Amino acid sequence: VMARINTACKKLARLCCRSSAVTSLALSMVVSSAIAQPSAEALERSRQELGVFSDLLSVGLGLDEPGGLFGMNIGSIQSRYLFGQGAYLEIRSPLANRRQRLSLAALSSTMRDLQSSQNPFSRFAAAPSSQSSAADTADSPLVASLASRIQDVDYELIVSSALRQAAEAAEALRSLEGIDDATYAGIRQELAELRLDLQANLSEMSEAVARANSVPTGAPDAAAVSLSEQIAPLRQLAQQKAEELGEQLEQAQSDYEQRWFAEREAFERALYASACKASEQLVSFADSETLAIVLAGLGDEGARMRPDRMHMLSIAALRRCASGAIAPSDIGAVVYSY
């Protein structure tokens, strides 16, 4: 009898435990469902607080100043409230546009290098020796005329390519603030004069070749076979100008990049100082929540072009800064590019 009583008591205890577990689970589901849905009043209050915070942040970063197209502001801040977590802010600033200049200049340099290395006429670049020219002329005036015409096309391509590369380098230099407008105008004028000289020489060579072809026999016109001697200095001058501007562009890219990173560092210092002061507006935010601030296009170059710069700031740290307990530079944050 006692054994049966003990067995019954154990079954009753197990049933009680299961009932208690089910009851606890039901209660936790009710409580969690009540927490998961914020009230409209709470959302409106957080929205207003975040709006004021974003406006103060925009003023502190100088993003509200007119300076864009049609007098529009030069930057913007888009904010989203994340219930129970904090807020997400995406900041677009002129620094992203300045970063784009550097990327375009680097791409232009790469394209110029590819054009230089893939010139299909480079095998004709070297002028033929006087002995071979004389031999070709003696064997056949037509061969000499054809060789002269090949050189004509080759030199035209080489000089035109060098002038184009010089013009692109000058344009990139101006965009990176490596030269001023007056210097840029002087370079364009110099390149324009070189183009005129090229066209004048090519016109003379074409006339000389035409005269040589009109003679059925005999040696071709002397001007037709002296193309390299007449245009070679022009080619050398154009290539030298392209190389000089290319070297200046490399230095300008390095200087511009250093200035850009310094400007980004100053922008982030201003961001932390402004967030510290404006954090007093986030009254309804909990200390455990976080501000996820995204600086669009300001990340370090990595796996993808122009990544964003992420700053994860805790509300608690911002409030400590606002109270004077810590300086803005001492705000602990998680920073990475993504």
Sequence and secondary structure as in RCSB ss.txt:
>XXXX:A:sequence
VMARINTACKKLARLCCRSSAVTSLALSMVVSSAIAQPSAEALERSRQELGVFSDLLSVGLGLDEPGGLFGMNIG
SIQSRYLFGQGAYLEIRSPLANRRQRLSLAALSSTMRDLQSSQNPFSRFAAAPSSQSSAADTADSPLVASLASRI
QDVDYELIVSSALRQAAEAAEALRSLEGIDDATYAGIRQELAELRLDLQANLSEMSEAVARANSVPTGAPDAAAV
SLSEQIAPLRQLAQQKAEELGEQLEQAQSDYEQRWFAEREAFERALYASACKASEQLVSFADSETLAIVLAGLGD
EGARMRPDRMHMLSIAALRRCASGAIAPSDIGAVVYSY
>XXXX:A:secstr
 HHHHHHHHHHHHHHHHHHHHHHHHHHHHHHHHHHHS  HHHHHHHHHHHHHHHHHHHHHTTTTSB SGGG BS 
EEEEEEETTTEEEEEEE HHHHHHHHHHHHHHHHHHHHHHHHT TTGGG S   HHHHHHHHHH HHHHHHHHHH
HHHHHHHHHHHHHHHHHHHHHHHHHTTSS HHHHHHHHHHHHHHHHHHHHHHHHHHHHHHHHHH SSS   GGGG
 HHHHHHHHHHHHHHHHHHHHHHHHHHHHHHHHHHHHHHHHHHHHHHHHHHHHGGG TTS TT EEEEEETT S 
S SSSS  EEEEEEHHHHHHHHTTSS GGG  EEEEE 
